[in-house]
């Protein structure tokens, strides 16, 4: 008779206490609980590495871009503060265990992570390590180390060299004695695809990489934009997660994190962030070099600036239209004129209303001043001046009025 296969059982840690002399039952229970708490959640058979690990329709619904938690949490300020990012090129996502930096069978990432941890207080910059895909014979071979924002690559690191590498490059801040730094060019995109660590990343990551590669090929950007899957970067619930390292409008290298990214967002990121250096606010989690509070503040400032730019674009567009018509107004018969703002926003002005406001005292006793001399892009103007405290105050008033109305209604019914 053929024996049943028990290949699905995996011993994750040697249970040495099973072979110890007789111990009290409570002691054994405590020891087992401690061992269990140290380990990641077991990976179901259907989600283990190998041919069967490719996402099916059930996986897509539960872990993909249509899952219920998508776009449910604020993104800005969800990146821990750090100053330097190391990417070690090593194997591929299908072969990465859940905790690759601590895997006994993967000596290079384990020893490099250990060296970084042991010298943490001596390293001048707050540095984090992530694993990215390495393929021998390609631009990113196994053992290569990419360093951002330095935009350099060291080739051929082995587990024998981990301590010396950290000593030379990160502690002393000099070039590695065993290798020469190569300058990196272009934009580098790292997509979390660590499926054995979290299934959401395993489903979303490969789909984003496929779309990135297709669009990069279509736009002829293969020599300018480089894409790689990477290991866990934090924030599984925000999958798809990716990081873009590229030059900003000031010529500085920044690392921007994006979350809740879907394949439909890839053309936007390529056009806005990579081509134009503009942040896509609704997907932005934060960036390297800023604390969580600074990330939130930076987003507020950019939104305010964008409002000003929209207003300015409306004014400039209106002037160009007027100049093109040799000084004639671009007004409609009813006295309304419009301009097209940035991102498709329409900014309109009622000329008659502006004239009336200019000759009247206006609401709130303006003393004869116009409510808005600018007259266009009122939404952008309000957005610029509307403070968070005003919002909370308005909500409080609305809530109070609603409460009184409900109470009065109940009172009338009870009478």
C-alpha positions in Angstrom: 0.0 0.0 0.0 1.3 3.4 -1.0 2.0 5.6 2.0 0.4 9.1 2.1 2.8 11.9 1.4 3.6 14.4 4.2 5.7 16.7 2.0 3.6 19.7 3.1 5.0 19.5 6.6 8.0 21.8 6.9 10.1 22.0 10.1 10.8 25.7 10.4 12.9 25.4 13.6 14.5 22.4 15.3 12.3 21.5 18.3 15.2 20.5 20.5 13.1 20.5 23.6 11.3 17.4 22.4 14.4 15.4 23.0 15.2 16.9 26.4 14.6 14.9 29.6 11.0 15.0 30.9 9.8 18.6 31.5 6.6 19.9 33.1 3.8 20.3 30.5 3.5 24.1 31.2 7.2 24.6 30.4 6.8 22.8 27.0 3.7 24.9 26.2 5.6 28.1 26.9 8.6 27.0 24.8 6.3 26.1 21.9 4.5 29.4 22.1 7.8 31.3 22.1 9.0 29.4 19.0 5.7 30.1 17.2 5.8 33.9 18.0 9.3 34.2 16.4 8.1 32.9 13.1 6.0 34.4 10.3 2.6 33.2 9.6 2.7 29.8 7.8 2.4 30.0 4.1 -0.4 27.8 2.7 0.5 25.2 0.1 -1.2 27.1 -2.6 1.0 30.1 -1.9 4.4 28.5 -1.6 7.1 29.2 -4.1 7.1 27.2 -7.3 4.8 26.8 -10.4 1.7 26.7 -8.3 2.4 30.1 -6.7 1.2 32.1 -9.7 -2.0 34.0 -8.8 -5.4 32.6 -9.8 -8.7 34.4 -10.0 -9.4 33.9 -6.3 -6.0 35.3 -5.4 -6.6 38.4 -7.6 -10.0 39.1 -6.0 -8.7 38.6 -2.4 -5.1 40.0 -2.7 -5.1 42.0 -5.9 -6.1 45.5 -6.9 -9.9 44.9 -6.3 -9.5 43.9 -2.7 -11.7 45.7 -0.2 -8.8 47.5 1.7 -7.6 49.3 -1.4 -7.5 53.1 -1.0 -8.9 52.9 2.5 -6.0 54.4 4.5 -4.1 57.7 4.2 -0.7 57.2 2.5 1.3 60.3 3.2 3.7 59.8 6.2 3.8 56.0 6.0 7.6 55.8 5.3 10.0 55.5 8.2 12.7 58.1 8.1 16.0 57.1 6.6 18.8 58.6 4.5 20.4 55.9 2.5 19.1 52.8 0.7 21.1 49.7 -0.2 19.8 47.2 -2.7 21.5 43.8 -2.8 21.0 42.0 -6.1 20.3 38.4 -5.1 18.3 35.6 -6.9 14.6 36.2 -7.6 11.3 36.7 -5.7 10.3 33.0 -6.3 13.3 31.9 -4.3 13.2 34.4 -1.5 12.1 33.0 1.9 9.8 35.3 4.0 12.7 36.6 6.0 15.5 36.5 3.5 17.8 38.7 5.6 17.7 36.1 8.3 17.7 33.0 6.3 20.4 30.5 7.2 20.6 29.2 3.6 21.1 32.6 2.1 24.5 33.7 3.6 25.1 36.8 1.6 22.0 38.8 2.5 22.1 37.4 6.1 25.7 38.4 6.7 25.3 41.8 5.0 22.2 42.5 7.2 24.1 41.4 10.3 27.1 43.6 9.4 24.8 46.6 9.0 23.1 46.0 12.3 26.3 45.5 14.3 27.8 48.8 12.9 24.6 50.7 13.0 25.8 53.3 15.6 29.0 53.9 13.5 27.3 54.4 10.2 26.8 58.1 9.6 23.6 57.7 7.6 20.4 55.9 8.6 20.7 53.1 6.1 18.2 50.4 5.1 18.8 47.2 3.2 16.4 45.7 0.6 16.9 42.7 -1.7 16.3 43.1 -5.4 16.5 40.6 -8.2 19.9 39.5 -9.4 20.6 37.6 -12.6 24.1 36.7 -13.7 25.1 38.0 -17.0 22.8 41.0 -16.8 23.2 44.6 -15.7 22.2 43.5 -12.2 24.1 40.3 -11.4 24.0 38.4 -8.1 26.2 40.2 -5.5 25.9 43.7 -7.0 25.0 46.4 -4.5 23.2 49.6 -5.6 23.4 52.6 -3.3 20.9 55.5 -3.3 20.9 58.5 -3.3 24.6 58.1 -4.2 23.5 56.5 -7.5 26.5 54.1 -7.5 26.9 50.3 -8.0 29.5 48.0 -6.6 29.9 44.6 -8.3 30.6 41.1 -7.0 30.0 41.3 -3.2 30.3 37.9 -1.6 29.5 36.8 2.0 33.2 36.8 2.7 33.3 40.6 2.0 30.2 41.8 3.8 32.1 43.1 6.9 34.8 44.9 4.9 32.2 46.4 2.6 30.3 47.9 5.4 33.5 49.1 7.1 34.9 50.9 4.0 31.8 52.2 2.3 29.3 53.0 5.1 31.4 53.5 8.2 34.5 55.2 6.7 32.6 56.7 3.8 35.3 55.8 1.2 35.4 53.6 -1.8 35.4 49.8 -1.3 38.9 48.4 -1.3 37.8 45.3 -3.3 35.8 47.1 -6.0 35.3 50.3 -7.9 32.1 52.3 -7.7 30.2 52.6 -11.0 27.9 55.6 -11.6 24.2 54.8 -12.2 22.1 56.7 -14.7 18.5 57.1 -15.4 15.5 56.3 -13.2 15.3 53.2 -11.1 12.0 51.7 -10.0 11.8 49.0 -7.4 8.5 47.1 -7.0 7.7 45.0 -3.9 7.1 41.5 -5.2 7.9 39.5 -2.1 5.1 37.0 -2.3 6.3 34.6 0.4 6.3 37.5 2.9 2.8 38.8 1.9 0.5 37.5 -0.8 -0.7 41.0 -1.7 2.8 41.9 -2.8 3.1 38.6 -4.6 -0.1 39.3 -6.7 0.2 43.1 -7.3 4.0 43.3 -7.8 4.4 41.1 -10.9 1.4 42.8 -12.6 3.0 46.3 -12.0 6.3 45.1 -13.3 4.7 43.7 -16.4 2.9 46.9 -17.1 6.0 49.0 -16.5 8.1 46.9 -18.9 5.4 47.1 -21.6 5.1 50.9 -21.3 8.8 51.4 -21.1 9.3 49.4 -24.2 6.5 51.2 -26.0 7.9 54.6 -25.1 11.5 53.7 -26.0 12.7 54.2 -22.4 14.6 51.0 -21.9 18.0 52.8 -21.6 16.5 55.4 -19.2 14.2 53.6 -16.8 15.2 50.4 -15.0 12.7 48.2 -13.2 13.4 45.5 -10.6 11.3 43.4 -8.2 12.4 43.8 -4.6 11.8 42.3 -1.2 9.6 43.6 1.6 9.8 47.4 2.1 7.0 47.8 4.6 3.3 48.5 4.3 1.8 45.3 2.8 -1.7 46.7 3.0 -0.7 49.5 0.6 0.3 47.0 -2.2 1.1 47.7 -5.0 4.1 49.4 -3.5 7.0 50.8 -5.4 9.9 53.2 -5.0 11.3 55.5 -7.7 14.8 56.9 -7.5 15.3 59.7 -10.1 16.5 63.3 -10.5 13.9 65.9 -9.3 13.4 69.3 -10.9 16.4 70.6 -8.9 18.7 67.9 -10.2 18.8 66.1 -6.9 18.3 62.3 -6.5 15.3 61.5 -4.4 13.6 58.2 -3.4 9.8 58.5 -3.5 7.5 55.8 -2.3 4.1 55.1 -3.8 1.3 52.9 -2.6 -2.1 51.5 -3.8 -0.5 51.6 -7.3 -2.4 49.8 -10.0 -1.4 49.0 -13.6 -3.7 51.9 -14.7 -1.4 54.3 -12.7 1.8 53.3 -14.5 1.4 55.6 -17.5 0.7 58.5 -15.0 3.8 57.8 -13.0 6.0 57.5 -16.1 4.6 60.7 -17.5 4.3 62.8 -14.4 7.0 61.6 -12.0 9.7 60.2 -14.2 9.4 62.4 -17.3 8.3 65.7 -15.6 9.6 65.3 -12.0 6.1 65.9 -10.6 4.7 64.0 -7.6 1.5 62.0 -8.0 -0.1 63.1 -4.8 -2.9 60.6 -4.4 -0.4 57.7 -4.5 2.4 59.3 -2.6 3.5 57.6 0.7 6.6 59.6 1.4 10.3 59.9 0.5 13.8 59.2 1.7 15.3 61.8 3.9 12.0 63.0 5.6 10.3 62.1 8.8 6.6 61.1 8.8 5.7 64.6 10.0 7.9 66.2 7.3 6.3 64.0 4.6 2.8 65.2 5.5 4.0 68.8 5.6 5.7 68.4 2.2 2.5 67.1 0.7 0.5 70.0 2.1 3.0 72.5 0.7 2.9 70.8 -2.7 -0.9 70.8 -2.8 -0.9 74.5 -2.0 1.7 75.2 -4.7 -0.3 73.2 -7.2 -3.3 75.4 -6.4 -1.3 78.5 -7.1 0.1 77.0 -10.4 -3.4 76.2 -11.5 -4.5 79.7 -10.9 -1.4 81.1 -12.7 -2.0 78.9 -15.7 -5.5 80.1 -16.0 -4.4 83.7 -15.9 -1.7 83.1 -18.5 -4.0 81.2 -20.8 -6.6 84.0 -20.6 -3.9 86.6 -21.5 -2.7 84.5 -24.5 -6.3 84.2 -25.7 -6.8 87.9 -25.5 -3.5 88.7 -27.2 -4.4 86.3 -30.0 -7.6 88.1 -30.6 -5.8 91.5 -30.8 -7.1 92.8 -27.5 -10.7 91.6 -27.9 -12.2 89.9 -24.9 -12.8 86.2 -25.1 -16.2 86.6 -23.5 -19.4 84.8 -24.4 -22.6 86.7 -25.1 -23.7 86.3 -21.5 -20.5 87.9 -20.2 -18.9 84.7 -19.0 -15.2 83.9 -20.0 -13.3 80.7 -19.4 -9.8 79.4 -19.5 -8.5 75.8 -19.3 -6.4 75.1 -16.2 -3.9 72.5 -15.5 -5.0 68.8 -15.3 -8.2 69.6 -17.2 -9.6 72.0 -14.6 -11.8 74.7 -16.0 -11.6 78.2 -14.5 -14.4 80.6 -15.4 -15.2 84.2 -14.7 -18.4 86.1 -14.9 -17.4 89.6 -16.2 -20.7 91.2 -15.3 -20.5 89.8 -11.7 -17.0 91.1 -11.3 -18.1 94.6 -12.4 -21.1 94.5 -10.0 -18.9 93.3 -7.1 -16.4 96.1 -7.8 -19.1 98.8 -7.5 -20.8 97.4 -4.4 -19.8 96.9 -0.8 -20.0 93.1 -1.2 -20.7 90.5 1.3 -19.3 91.0 4.8 -18.7 94.7 4.3 -15.8 94.8 1.9 -15.9 98.6 1.8 -16.4 98.7 -1.9 -13.7 96.2 -2.6 -14.3 93.4 -5.0 -14.9 89.9 -3.5 -12.2 88.7 -5.9 -10.2 91.0 -8.1 -8.7 87.9 -9.7 -12.0 86.5 -10.6 -10.7 83.2 -12.0 -9.9 79.9 -10.4 -11.8 80.6 -7.2 -11.4 77.0 -6.1 -7.6 77.2 -6.2 -7.8 80.5 -4.3 -10.0 79.1 -1.6 -7.9 76.0 -1.4 -4.8 78.1 -0.8 -6.3 80.0 2.1 -8.6 77.4 3.7 -6.8 76.2 6.8 -7.3 72.8 8.6 -8.7 74.6 11.6 -11.4 76.3 9.5 -12.4 72.9 8.2 -12.7 71.4 11.7 -14.7 74.5 12.9 -17.1 74.2 10.0 -17.6 70.5 10.6 -18.3 71.2 14.3 -20.9 73.8 13.5 -22.6 71.5 10.9 -22.6 68.7 13.5 -24.1 70.8 16.2 -26.9 72.1 13.9 -27.7 68.5 12.9 -27.8 67.4 16.5 -30.2 70.1 17.5 -32.4 69.3 14.5 -32.6 65.6 15.4 -33.3 66.4 19.0 -36.1 68.8 18.1 -37.6 66.3 15.7 -37.6 63.6 18.4 -39.1 66.1 20.9 -41.9 67.0 18.5 -42.8 63.3 17.9 -42.8 62.5 21.6 -45.2 65.5 22.2 
